[in-house]
């Protein structure tokens, strides 16, 4: 039986303990700060915020390039001979990363790529769905596994409140952020993935504690999320009291497992400090 290896990008914010436990291979994306290129995962997030405080500038990010993907996939093939690779990628609508992976894969065999049309916890939700399915059915036909993963892609739901609108605005990834206009500093937009694009869908007012709870109530009312697993994302600076309250609501509403995910350098560059998000997969 040939081994199936799952891979993804660092923009999934897949916790290292989960990646290590399930042998999920992760390729780093890039953060460019002060003229220097850092691999995501090798730059402490606090340095990004300190850089912004000091310079009022925000780092930029870039995709994993074709050469890096080719080396990444080739190394997997070397480490796991005769394996089949299923790569679950960062949304192609917000980064060139997936397109670069497609180019790198052109001359490689037994490599299949799936555009998750999602980022951070929404991407992790798809990856972990694949992990769990593969562990329950280790002899599953690869084509059937790919079909099942693709069927879950449109059911992975991510919603988040950025901690800093300065970071969000500077990142330029939200297609309709301009409509917020003069109210930009007074509100907290809810950002969701809609067909792979980052879109501001709702506006909240108030402190992060009240907004986080409202976001979660709205999210659970809008989506019939599988109660087996819920993911919470946060960027450094989110208060412990908010985390505790979100855990309470998740337990009250029947979630069996809750996983907290800290945003890495790449995602934090766009969301800023103190952000909060929710991700799960619809039934």
PyMOL commands that set and color helices and strands:
alter all, ss='L'
color gray80, all
select helices_A, chain A and resi 10-12+16-21+45-55+66-79+97-107+120-136+142-153+165-171+177-185+208-222+240-252+265-271
alter helices_A, ss='H'
color red, helices_A
select strands_A, chain A and resi 4-9+25-27+30-33+36-39+60-62+84-89+111-115+156-161+188-194+197-204+230-234+258-262+276-281
alter strands_A, ss='S'
color yellow, strands_A
deselect
rebuild
show_as cartoon
